[in-house]
Amino acid sequence: MNAKVRKVVCIITVLVVLTLLCGAAMVQADPTLSLKWYKNNGYGMGNDIGGQWTLTADASSDVNRVEFYLDNQLQQNSTQAPFQWAFNTADYSLGTHTIKAVAYNAEGQTATATAERNFVEYSATNIFGLVIGVAVAVIAIALVVAVYRIKKESKNKNRYQA
């Protein structure tokens, strides 16, 4: 093989390798992100939450940092998986808030996930009072039904004895 042919083969080989490397870098997908809510000690129903919560960013493996925002104010910069923000709704005003997480990968690409939650007052005594109230109501209804059935049964027995 003469020197000219070897030079052309070498140039073609380098171009193929560079094309493959650049193509692989261009195919790299943006990071992905979703939010998971964990109740530590609190209340949650629908979008209403109260008490202590942990928000976890479930991110793709290329993510190296996640920022957590509440109403566009940075609350937590998490640089190690699992990317989390622990918070207590009592530290913030009651009402509807926008929570946003922004995930970053090494290439500077981002993914964003947002959610709205209504921060409500949470107190263990409030929940305890509600549970006691419901329990008392159930017992009262059960007693009324039992007394009614006993009286009805007593009337039916008296009717057939005559």
Secondary structure, 3 states (H helix, E strand, C coil): CCHHHHHHHHHHHHHHHHHHHHHHHHHCCCCCEEEEEEEEEEEEECCEEEEEEEEEEEECCCEEEEEEEECCEEEEEECCCCEEEEEEHHHCCCEEEEEEEEEEECCCCEEEEEEEEEECCCCHHHHHHHHHHHHHHHHHHHHHHHHHHHHHHHHHHHHHHC
